[in-house]
């Protein structure tokens, strides 16, 4: 079933271009995002004034990435919360709140209970799910399926990029309904999205060098991950992958937070992955991250930068640079996450661990 791959995880990472392409299929019509499953919900989606995204683990990081895009495009406030936290804090929910749950399995008990809670409190609910007919989409007012195909490895990979893709489509669907982007802007963003599968293929071509890096680092005791804006949830996801697969202490930080505490962790030889935002997005943000790199390097950090092709500013300070193809800044997370998935998988493999079935974890967490 692994089709010649050493693990399901390796196979599923290789399937990421298809996961994105299949999630887009049939949902771009004449330069506009049209999600046929939502065709009955136009009135509901025009009337909402707030979105709360709920999810756990990797799905919650997809939600965090999606929130930047939905707010920017549809000009609607979006908050992201862990399902188990949401439910127990008496959140403000009104009939014009849309609660969007994200779940690969569609069976995660924490998320299911949060969806039921939101419904009882009067919210409208939408499920983004990878498993046809699962409990969470059945409990929701609407469902948008990701078409990543079955994910077998415990660690989520292809479902994550499919979730971001579905959230971006949803953001553009909302922007069309609510008139917050021009047709040209909608089409330009959809062109970017349509280009992602091809770019993912190119990112996958650099997997060997990432694997090499992971093998060199197989006795590392702790790894830090820094990112900013949409790169921040990617840093969190990189850290989660390394913890769950390689049992290595790992933490992700917002790069801007470094000087507020985490920089104290930096000592000679400490590996730090930095997701570098494109200089073509916000030049200011790019400069700030490059200066973060200089700060940690000056304190002895071993800097592993993930940066777009042609970004020369990182070269003098980074020990290793993993290149990703150029994409509009909001779309970079879809590319930047791959080297981090590959790194965690290869490091776990180098340690002789079971990549598909890490200790203490289950694919579908059906208890609260
Ligand atoms: C991490 C991972 C988990 C899941 C989380 C939610 O690699 O797989 O963090 O993302 O348990 O699962 P679903 O998406 O099935 O609700």
Boltz pocket constraint, residues with backbone or C-beta under 6 A from the ligand:
constraints:
  - pocket:
      binder: B
      contacts: [[A, 56], [A, 57], [A, 58], [A, 59], [A, 60], [A, 102], [A, 103], [A, 104], [A, 105], [A, 106], [A, 107], [A, 108], [A, 111], [A, 154], [A, 155], [A, 156], [A, 157], [A, 240], [A, 241], [A, 244], [A, 362], [A, 363], [A, 364], [A, 365]]
      max_distance: 6.0
